[in-house]
Amino acid sequence: MFLMILELLIVLAALYVGSRYGSLALGAISGIGLAILVFGFGLKPGTPPTDVIYIIIAAVTCAGILQASGGMDWMIQVAEKMLRKHPDHITFLAPLTTFFLTVLVGTGHVVYTLMPIICDISLKKGIRPERPCGVASVASQVGITCSPIAAAVVAFMTISNANGYNIAIPQILMVTIPSCLCGLMAAAAASYKRGLDLDKDPEFQKRLADPETYRYMYGNTATTLDKAITKEAKGSVYVFLTALAVIVCFASIQFFVDSDTLKTITCIPKMNIVIQIIMISAAALMIIFFKASPKKAVAGPVWQSGMVAVVAIYGIAWLADTYFSNYMETMQTALQGIVAKYPWSIAFVFFLVSVLINSQGAVVVAMLPLAYNLGIAGPVLLGVLPSVYGYFFIPNYPSDIATVNFDRSGTTIIGKYLLNHSFMMPGLISVGVSTVVGYLITNVIFADYFASFAG
């Protein structure tokens, strides 16, 4: 037992140190932890999640090519037009726009261009920018568990199928999208009157009195509406959206058509193969027919952040699988009573691990096999899937830091005591409500439907 605890501390230390360095360090430093466990303590190496990694590479390549073509600029312009048309409702509309951008593209890093616009619109309208900015940043990450090409969703499907819970992407989204939207709207409602109005905020008024600060806040307008959108950019968006639709159609066919019938018709590959083929093909079409530059894609933030995620998931998941696979019987004996009585309590584990490793996909890959081995039912795990987002808790994630910097009013903050920051309240409300609603959908309202996928 002493060695088991000591080795767990090594795993946690590797995750903590990696998260402090950020970027590629999260996966690389996990390798040091893996080396200590294998060479120092003699544990049998686990298995890296190659299927999930291949899917991430394909999806990120496609999204990166879309960005290089200018297609994302068009999508952000559409979102900006809606926000500027209804500025009074920006606290509710801003998180919806960042949420659906992430759903479409599969990564929350596409919203950096939109965040300054949200800040600008709210400030010019006299709305405290912290209100829409805090919840919009949270929403950009919440959308990951609702995207058909995001690592967390694909990993949940792949690992669940391997453990006898034969769920498909459409069924996952049937739970995560409505539950996460409920959580986000609850967070937006709580943010609607959050903090002092700008005309009653002494700190803001003090900054406003300084002419230089006034010019900094009101002298410029953040916008993408002045960007020219080419026909090639729009064509790339159509290709990308078609690819998403085809993936969902394949998943639906595999699930709703009787398996025996499928065998007599044709040999349809598994969904992990389908996603890879379609994403890579869509990227190729954008390059050939819509002048998307591969070199520009590789230099873009979407492709780069996606490759960082690949390394992180590779290192973290391999480290976690090595530790848990060697102590699975011990953990089953120790935790069996708790998870049998309170299976939903696994949500707290997901959340706490996410606080450490800053990746929803990595949480799913690392912790979901353990959850299945503990005997937790698939519908329970699907219901609590929104709880894998907890890295807003410590405000060191790039989207949160960027949002603080984009807010020229200074109302979106990282507090003096670190945890009293602008993302804590909307994050806790969003994840809490989403997890409860997701659990109700899969285990109460449609319990028979989601239970039917087992076996």
C-alpha positions in Angstrom: 0.0 0.0 0.0 2.9 2.3 0.7 4.3 1.9 -2.7 0.9 2.4 -4.3 0.5 5.7 -2.5 4.1 6.8 -3.3 3.6 6.0 -7.0 0.3 7.9 -7.1 2.1 10.9 -5.7 4.7 10.6 -8.5 1.8 10.6 -11.0 0.2 13.7 -9.4 3.6 15.4 -9.2 4.3 14.8 -12.9 0.8 16.2 -13.8 1.3 19.2 -11.5 4.7 20.2 -12.7 3.7 19.7 -16.3 0.7 21.9 -15.9 2.8 24.7 -14.4 5.1 24.7 -17.5 2.2 24.3 -19.9 2.1 23.6 -23.6 4.2 20.5 -24.6 5.6 20.1 -21.1 2.4 18.5 -19.9 3.0 15.4 -22.0 6.7 15.5 -21.8 7.0 15.7 -18.0 4.4 12.8 -17.9 7.1 10.8 -19.6 9.4 11.4 -16.7 6.7 10.1 -14.3 6.3 7.1 -16.7 10.0 6.4 -16.6 10.1 6.4 -12.8 7.2 4.0 -12.6 8.5 1.6 -15.2 12.3 1.7 -14.6 12.3 2.8 -11.0 9.4 0.7 -9.5 9.2 -2.0 -12.1 5.5 -1.4 -13.2 4.4 -3.0 -16.4 4.0 -0.2 -19.0 0.4 0.6 -20.1 -0.9 1.3 -23.6 -0.9 4.7 -25.2 -4.3 5.7 -26.7 -3.2 5.6 -30.4 -6.7 5.5 -31.9 -7.7 8.7 -30.1 -4.5 10.4 -31.1 -4.9 9.5 -34.8 -8.4 11.0 -34.7 -7.2 14.2 -33.1 -4.4 14.6 -35.7 -6.9 14.2 -38.5 -9.5 16.6 -37.0 -6.9 19.2 -36.1 -5.4 19.0 -39.6 -8.8 19.7 -41.1 -9.6 22.5 -38.7 -6.1 24.0 -39.3 -6.6 24.0 -43.1 -10.0 25.6 -42.6 -8.3 28.4 -40.6 -5.6 28.8 -43.3 -8.3 29.2 -46.0 -9.9 32.1 -44.2 -13.0 30.0 -43.4 -12.9 30.7 -39.7 -12.8 34.4 -40.3 -16.1 34.1 -42.1 -17.6 32.1 -39.3 -16.4 34.7 -36.7 -17.8 37.5 -38.9 -21.2 35.8 -38.8 -21.0 35.6 -35.0 -19.9 39.2 -34.7 -22.8 40.5 -36.8 -25.3 38.7 -34.5 -23.7 40.1 -31.4 -23.6 43.7 -32.8 -27.2 43.4 -33.8 -28.3 42.5 -30.3 -25.8 44.1 -27.9 -28.3 44.3 -25.0 -28.4 40.5 -24.8 -24.6 40.0 -25.1 -24.3 38.2 -21.7 -26.5 35.4 -23.2 -25.4 35.6 -26.8 -21.7 35.7 -26.3 -21.4 32.3 -24.6 -23.7 30.8 -27.3 -21.4 32.1 -30.1 -18.2 30.8 -28.4 -19.9 27.5 -27.5 -21.1 26.8 -31.1 -17.8 27.8 -32.7 -16.1 25.2 -30.5 -18.8 22.6 -31.3 -18.2 23.1 -35.0 -14.4 23.2 -35.0 -13.6 20.9 -32.1 -11.3 23.2 -30.2 -11.8 26.2 -27.9 -8.8 28.0 -29.4 -10.8 29.4 -32.3 -12.4 32.0 -30.1 -9.4 34.3 -29.5 -10.5 36.6 -32.4 -14.0 36.8 -31.0 -13.2 37.6 -27.4 -11.9 41.2 -28.1 -15.2 41.8 -30.0 -17.3 40.6 -27.1 -15.3 42.9 -24.8 -15.6 45.9 -27.2 -19.4 45.5 -27.7 -20.2 45.2 -24.0 -17.9 48.2 -23.1 -19.4 50.4 -25.8 -22.9 49.5 -24.6 -22.1 50.3 -21.0 -22.4 46.6 -19.9 -19.8 45.4 -17.5 -17.5 43.3 -19.8 -16.8 40.8 -17.0 -20.4 39.6 -17.3 -20.3 38.2 -20.9 -16.5 37.6 -21.0 -16.3 35.3 -18.0 -19.1 33.0 -19.2 -18.0 33.2 -22.8 -14.6 32.0 -22.0 -16.1 29.1 -20.0 -18.4 28.3 -22.9 -15.6 28.1 -25.4 -14.3 25.1 -23.4 -17.7 23.6 -22.5 -18.3 23.1 -26.2 -15.6 20.5 -26.4 -17.8 17.7 -25.0 -20.4 18.7 -27.6 -18.3 18.5 -30.7 -18.4 15.4 -33.0 -14.7 15.8 -33.7 -13.4 16.8 -30.3 -11.0 14.4 -28.6 -13.2 14.1 -25.5 -16.2 12.9 -27.5 -14.3 10.6 -29.7 -12.4 9.1 -26.8 -15.6 8.5 -24.9 -17.1 6.7 -27.8 -14.0 4.6 -28.5 -13.4 3.6 -24.9 -17.1 3.0 -24.2 -17.4 0.7 -27.2 -14.3 -1.3 -26.0 -16.0 -1.8 -22.6 -19.3 -3.0 -23.9 -21.2 0.3 -24.0 -21.9 0.7 -27.7 -22.7 4.3 -27.8 -22.2 6.5 -30.9 -21.5 10.1 -31.4 -25.1 11.2 -32.1 -26.3 9.7 -28.8 -23.4 11.4 -26.9 -24.4 14.7 -28.4 -28.1 14.1 -27.5 -26.9 14.3 -23.9 -24.1 16.8 -23.9 -25.5 19.5 -26.1 -28.8 20.1 -24.2 -27.2 19.6 -20.8 -24.3 22.0 -21.5 -26.6 24.6 -22.9 -28.7 24.4 -19.8 -25.6 24.9 -17.7 -24.3 27.8 -19.8 -27.7 29.6 -19.7 -27.8 29.2 -15.9 -24.3 30.7 -15.7 -25.3 33.5 -18.0 -28.3 34.3 -15.9 -26.2 34.4 -12.8 -23.8 36.7 -14.6 -26.4 39.1 -16.0 -26.2 41.5 -13.0 -22.8 40.4 -11.8 -20.7 43.0 -10.2 -21.3 46.8 -10.2 -22.6 48.6 -13.2 -19.8 50.5 -14.9 -21.2 53.9 -13.9 -21.3 52.8 -10.2 -17.9 51.0 -10.1 -15.4 53.3 -8.4 -12.4 51.4 -9.7 -13.6 51.7 -13.3 -14.6 55.4 -12.9 -11.1 56.0 -11.5 -9.5 54.5 -14.6 -12.0 56.4 -16.8 -10.9 59.7 -15.4 -7.4 59.2 -16.8 -7.3 60.5 -20.4 -4.8 58.0 -21.6 -6.7 55.1 -20.1 -9.9 56.5 -21.6 -8.4 56.5 -25.1 -7.1 52.9 -24.5 -10.6 51.7 -23.6 -12.7 53.7 -26.1 -10.3 54.8 -28.8 -10.3 51.6 -30.9 -12.9 49.2 -32.1 -12.2 45.5 -32.2 -13.9 44.0 -35.3 -13.5 41.4 -38.1 -16.1 43.0 -40.3 -13.5 44.9 -42.3 -11.9 41.6 -43.4 -12.6 40.6 -47.0 -14.0 37.1 -47.2 -13.2 35.2 -50.4 -15.2 32.7 -52.3 -12.5 30.1 -51.4 -13.0 30.8 -47.7 -16.7 30.2 -47.9 -16.2 27.1 -50.0 -13.9 25.7 -47.3 -16.5 26.2 -44.7 -19.1 24.3 -46.8 -16.6 21.5 -47.2 -15.9 21.4 -43.5 -19.6 21.5 -42.5 -20.3 18.8 -45.0 -17.6 16.6 -43.6 -19.1 17.0 -40.1 -22.5 16.1 -41.4 -21.2 13.0 -43.2 -19.5 11.8 -40.0 -22.7 12.2 -38.0 -24.6 10.3 -40.8 -22.1 7.4 -40.7 -22.4 7.2 -37.0 -26.2 7.2 -37.2 -26.2 4.5 -39.9 -24.0 2.3 -37.9 -26.2 2.7 -34.9 -29.7 2.7 -36.2 -29.4 0.1 -38.9 -29.5 -3.5 -37.6 -26.0 -4.9 -37.4 -26.8 -8.1 -39.3 -28.2 -6.0 -42.1 -25.1 -3.9 -42.3 -23.0 -7.1 -42.6 -25.0 -8.2 -45.6 -24.8 -4.8 -47.3 -21.1 -3.8 -47.0 -18.2 -3.6 -44.7 -18.4 -0.2 -43.0 -15.3 0.7 -41.0 -15.4 1.6 -37.4 -16.1 5.2 -36.5 -12.6 6.0 -35.5 -11.5 5.1 -39.1 -14.4 6.9 -40.7 -13.6 10.2 -38.9 -9.9 10.0 -39.9 -10.7 9.3 -43.6 -13.3 12.1 -43.8 -11.3 14.7 -42.0 -8.2 14.1 -44.0 -10.2 14.0 -47.3 -11.9 17.3 -46.4 -8.6 18.9 -45.7 -7.3 17.8 -49.1 -10.3 19.2 -50.9 -9.8 22.6 -49.2 -6.2 22.6 -50.3 -6.9 21.5 -53.9 -10.0 23.4 -54.7 -10.1 26.4 -52.3 -6.4 27.4 -52.2 -5.9 26.7 -48.5 -2.2 26.9 -47.7 -0.7 23.9 -45.7 2.3 26.1 -44.6 -0.1 28.7 -43.2 -2.1 26.0 -41.5 0.9 24.6 -39.7 1.8 28.1 -38.5 -1.8 28.8 -37.3 -2.9 28.6 -33.6 -5.5 25.9 -34.2 -3.1 23.3 -35.7 -0.4 24.2 -33.1 -2.7 23.9 -30.1 -4.1 20.7 -31.5 -0.6 19.1 -31.7 0.1 20.2 -28.2 -3.1 18.4 -27.1 -1.8 15.3 -28.9 1.4 15.3 -26.9 -0.4 16.0 -23.7 -2.9 13.2 -24.2 -0.1 10.8 -25.3 2.0 11.4 -22.2 -0.8 11.8 -19.6 -2.9 8.8 -20.8 0.1 6.5 -21.0 1.2 7.5 -17.5 -2.3 7.1 -16.0 -2.9 3.7 -17.8 0.4 2.4 -16.5 -0.5 3.3 -12.9 -4.1 2.2 -12.9 -3.6 -1.0 -14.9 -1.1 -2.2 -12.3 -3.3 -1.5 -9.3 -6.8 -2.1 -10.8 -7.7 -5.1 -8.6 -6.7 -3.1 -5.5 -8.7 -0.1 -6.5 -11.7 -2.2 -7.3 -11.7 -3.7 -3.9 -11.2 -0.4 -2.2 -13.8 1.6 -4.2 -16.4 -1.0 -5.1 -18.7 -0.1 -2.2 -18.6 3.6 -2.9 -19.2 3.4 -6.6 -21.9 0.8 -6.2 -23.8 3.1 -3.9 -23.0 6.4 -5.4 -21.8 5.8 -9.0 -22.4 9.5 -9.9 -19.6 10.4 -7.5 -17.1 9.6 -10.3 -18.0 13.1 -11.6 -16.0 14.6 -8.7 -13.0 12.5 -9.7 -13.2 13.6 -13.3 -13.5 17.3 -12.2 -10.5 17.1 -9.9 -8.3 15.4 -12.4 -9.2 18.1 -15.0 -8.1 20.8 -12.6 -4.7 19.2 -12.7 -4.2 18.4 -16.4 -6.1 21.1 -18.4 -7.4 18.7 -21.0 -10.9 17.2 -21.3 -9.7 14.6 -23.8 -6.9 13.6 -21.5 -9.3 13.2 -18.6 -11.5 10.9 -20.6 -8.6 8.8 -22.0 -7.0 8.5 -18.6 -9.9 8.0 -16.3 -12.8 6.4 -18.3 -11.2 3.0 -18.4 -10.8 3.1 -14.7 -14.4 4.1 -14.3 -15.6 1.1 -16.4 -13.3 -1.3 -14.6 -14.9 -0.1 -11.3 -18.2 -1.3 -12.6 -19.8 2.1 -13.3 -22.5 1.8 -15.9 -22.2 3.5 -19.3 -25.3 5.7 -18.9 -23.9 7.1 -15.6 -20.6 8.0 -17.2 -22.3 9.6 -20.2 -24.5 11.6 -17.9 -21.6 13.0 -16.0 -19.4 13.6 -19.0 -19.6 17.5 -18.7 -17.7 17.2 -15.4 -14.4 16.6 -17.3 -14.1 20.4 -17.6 -12.5 21.7 -14.4 -9.4 23.6 -15.5 -11.2 27.0 -15.1 -10.7 26.4 -11.4 -7.1 27.6 -11.5 -7.1 30.4 -14.0 -3.9 29.5 -16.0 -5.6 28.2 -19.2 -4.7 30.3 -22.3 -8.3 31.2 -23.1 -8.9 32.6 -19.6 -5.6 34.5 -19.6 -6.3 35.9 -23.0 -9.8 37.0 -22.0 -8.4 39.0 -19.1 -5.9 40.7 -21.4 -8.6 41.4 -24.0 -10.9 43.2 -21.5 -9.7 46.8 -21.7 -12.1 47.8 -18.9 -10.2 45.8 -16.4 -13.3 44.2 -14.9 -12.4 40.6 -16.0 -9.8 39.7 -13.5 -7.6 37.0 -11.9 -8.0 37.9 -8.2 -5.5 38.7 -5.6 -6.0 35.3 -4.0 -5.9 33.4 -7.3 -9.2 31.5 -6.9 -11.4 34.7 -6.7 -11.3 35.2 -10.4 -13.9 36.1 -13.0 -14.3 32.5 -14.3 -14.9 30.7 -11.1 -18.7 31.4 -10.6 -19.8 30.8 -14.2 -17.5 27.7 -14.4 -18.9 26.1 -11.3 -22.5 26.9 -12.2 -22.1 25.7 -15.8 -20.4 22.4 -15.0 -22.6 21.7 -12.0 -25.9 22.3 -13.8 -24.7 20.5 -17.0 -23.6 17.4 -15.0 -26.9 17.2 -13.1 -29.0 17.7 -16.3 -26.9 15.2 -18.2 -27.3 12.6 -15.4 -31.1 13.2 -15.4 -31.3 12.7 -19.1 -29.4 9.4 -19.2 -30.5 7.9 -15.9 -34.0 9.2 -15.2 -35.8 10.7 -18.2 -34.5 8.4 -20.9 -33.0 5.6 -18.7 -34.3 2.7 -20.8 -33.1 4.2 -24.1 -29.5 4.8 -23.0 -29.3 1.6 -21.0 -30.2 -0.3 -24.3 -26.8 0.4 -25.8 -25.0 -1.9 -23.3 -23.9 -5.4 -24.4 
